[in-house]
Amino acid sequence: MTLVATRGLSRNFGGLRAVDSVDFALERGEIRAIIGPNGAGKTTLVNLICGRIRPSAGRILFEDRDITGLPAFRRVRLGIAYTFQITSIFGNLTVVENVALAVQNAMQRERGSLLGLDRREMARRVEAALDQVGLAGRRDAKASTLAYGHQRLLEVAMGLALTPKLLVLDEPTQGLSDAEIAGFCALTRTIAERATVLLIEHNMDVVMGLAGRITVMHNGAILSEGTPAEIRDDDRVQRAYLGT
């Protein structure tokens, strides 16, 4: 079943067409990777899907609902969570406080109000998110004091706490050690048991090891889509991106 679809989606920045008439479909339960050279339009495409920028033309559908005109916060309430390429956390708050804000948002979405939120249920969800990313032992640390890799994991925990249907990860392994990357890959497979994952990633070992399907962008358009094996053997991808 299709979770996200775009129809003729375009975005112009002045004279530059960053996304050019893209028809894209993401099936429920996938781990999908979007790859391409710098400037290919990857981040612009996911920004359009998540509502961080508006399209110049085209439509965006989520669960067959047209969300083209919805602001980002409304899309979060529908179940779209986005972790940023540049870590986006509240550095002056503790780890647990950062995640609690996301849990509160999710529970408000479910109930339609902040009134009467069950604090025990909130605490349970916070601890579950921290356990899942391995940060339970750092729960009382100020977010700004965490190592970069742990800050990225905190951002993922905040995304998970929103109980998303779609989790978008933009360059999640950037700055991580080899051990942290291995842990992230295991975590992503666990996340995919409950949510669809859309990931922008330059680390091809991560892409080939995680993604069931890969979308390759070039010059704002989709150049190719397929399984990791199909993409690896695609001559157009070799020339445009993989450089062989």
C-alpha angles and dihedrals in degrees: 000000000000113000100177129020134171125200120202090333115185137168126190127195103194105300093346119095101206094177117028120200095311121189106193132168128190119191123219113264096022130134099213124181125203114204137172142124121294110289093024092124100254099130092039090055094052091043087057092049092049094045098244090126132019124242123246088216140352138047138275122209127194116188087345091304118122105238097166093119099038119111120237096259091056090052090052088056090052089055108270114132123181128194112201131238086233110051111260111196136128101259095191092056127075123254092256092048092053092053092043090060090056092047090050089052091051094048092047088052091052096046100032091231143057090225116109098006111174105243093197091054090047091052091048092053093047092052092046092054092047092048091050093057095037098247100115090107091056096047095122097043120110108254091231090061095057121105113256094256091052091049089056090050090049089054090052089050089053089051092049091048088063087065091228128196087206124032114192116199118192113199092330096172096050108127095007124130121240090259092049091049091053089050092048092052091052090048092051092054089053092048090051090063088072107019140035112250126212113185136185108202139161096193101095094195088059092045095049092044098047112029124086089194133014130209115204118204127197128173092352096306137091108264098180143346131197149100119315090261092050092049092047090055097042110114092205091056091046091055098040102039120357090053100224 
